[in-house]
Amino acid sequence: MDYITIYSTKDDNEVAVLKRVYSEEGINYRLDDTDEIGEVKRIQVVERDKTKARELLDQTGFLAASQAHAPVHRRMTGKKWIFIFLAAFIIIVVAMVILMFMNVD
């Protein structure tokens, strides 16, 4: 039988929940933890059970959970320039105040 990876995680609790759900539903699965470090565990299912396993992942919320662990890349293109401008403005104002107090006779 050909097994395909349906879910990967480092969390042992997620693995235990998925094993229980797949056992209750009668889905043929196996746990593949042949990672170099041994941290990542992959739940693999038989190819014919792929759609049912995906539906169960969606119903139990694991598809959203795996996306939550993904790194988030935030871009601040417009806001970055505002912060740079404000920092430069504050430096100029502080420099002017220092010069003003230094020139007092």
N, C-alpha and C positions, 0 to 999 in steps of 0.2 A: 504494500500500500504506500502511496505517496502522501507524505505529510507536508503541510505548508504552515509557516509561522503566521499566526493570527494576532498575537499579542506579545509584547516584550516588556519586562519590568524588572526593577531591582527590589521591589517590595514583596516580602514573603507572604504578607497578609493578602495582597491582591491575588497571588498565585493560589493560596488556599481557597479563597472565595470562588475563583474561576474553576478550580478543580471540582469543587462541590456542585456548582451550577451545571457544569458539563456532565458530571456523573449523573445528576438527577435527570437531565434531559436525554441521556443515552448517547451522547456524542463521543465518538472515538477520538481521544486526545492523548498526547504525551507531553512530558516536560523535558525540554532540551536546555541543559545548563552547561553546554560545552564551550563556554566563553573562555577567553585567555585568562582572565582574572577570576572568573567564576561568580561574578556579581550579577550579571544579566541573565535572567531566566526567560526562556521563550516557550510560550504555550503553542503547541502545534496540533492541528486537527487534520483529519483525513479530508482530502479534497472534496469529496461528495458532501461533507458536512460544513463546508466553508460558509455558505450563506446563512445557515441556521446559527452557526457560531457567531457570525457577525451581528445578526439580529439580537442575540443574547448579550453580546458586548454592548450594543446600543441600549438595550432595555435596562441593563444593570448600571449604565453610566460609565463604563470603562473607556468608551471611545472618547468621551469628553475629558476623562481623567488623564488619559495618555497625552492629550493635547495640552493639558494644563501643566505637565511637567516639561514641555518643550521650551527651549529658550525663547525669550521674547526680545525682539529687536525693535527698539523704539527709536524713532527718528525725530530730531528736534531741529529741523533745518531753519524754520522761521524764528522759533523761539531762541535758538542759539545766538543769532545776531542781535536780538534785543538784549540778552544778558551781556554780550560783549560790549555793546554800546553803553549800557548802564554802568558797567565796570569802568570803562574808559572815562565816562563823564564824572564818576565819583572820584577817580584818581586826579582828574584835572581840577575839580573843585577843591579837593584836599590840598593839592599843590598851591593853588591860589590863596587859600586861607593861611597856609604856612608862610608863603611869601609876604602876605599882608602883615602878619604879626612880626615877621623878622625885620621889616622896614620901618617899624615904629621908632621914632626918634625920641 
